[in-house]
Amino acid sequence: MSKLTKDIIERIFWTAVQAFLAVFIISDISNLKAAGIAAAAAVLSAIKGLVASKVGNPESASTVV
């Protein structure tokens, strides 16, 4: 597994966890809806990571060079 793939997977995981906890703790949205919001945030994180690898360092999901 490449360094970029590991980086993107880690970012997807932590984005999903953070989004789920933020929605679940702060609002009264059900677990299923919170999970859906977390999944949407994770998908956006994956897209951002792929785009960032084309903009910045090709071995990183960061936009910082």
N, C-alpha and C positions, 0 to 999 in steps of 0.2 A: 504494500500500500504506500502510495507516495506521501510526501510531507504535506502537499496541498490537500489531498483527500483527508488525511487525519485532521488537519487544521479546520477544514470545512465541517467535518462530522462533529468535532468538539464544539464549534460555534453553534451548529444546529441544535445540539443537545442542550447546551446551557441557555440558549435563547428560548427553547421550548419550556424548560424548567422555570426560568425567570418569568416568562409571560404567564404561564399557568398559575404560579404562586401569586403574582401581582393581581391577576383577575380574580382568583379564588378568595384571596384574603381581603382585598379592598372592596369588592362588590358582592352582591348577593346572587350572582349568576351561578347556575347549576354546574356540577362537575363536567357534564357533557359539553355544555357551551364553553366553559373555560378551556377544556381540552381542544375544542375546535379553534378557539382564538390562539391558543398556544401552537397548534399545528400550522395555522396561517402564518404566524410570526416565524416559525421554523422554516417554512417554505421561502419566505422573503429573505431570511438569513442565508439560505442556500444560494439563492439567486444573487444576492449581494456578494457572497464569497466567490462565486464563479466570475462575476463581472470584475471584481477587484483583482483577481488573478490576471486579468487581461490589461488592467490599467497600471497596477503597481508591480510588485515583485511576482513573477510567474509561479513561484513556489510558496506563496503565502495568500491567504484570504483577506489580507489587510490592504487598505488603500494607501497606507503609509509606505513610502519607498525605502 
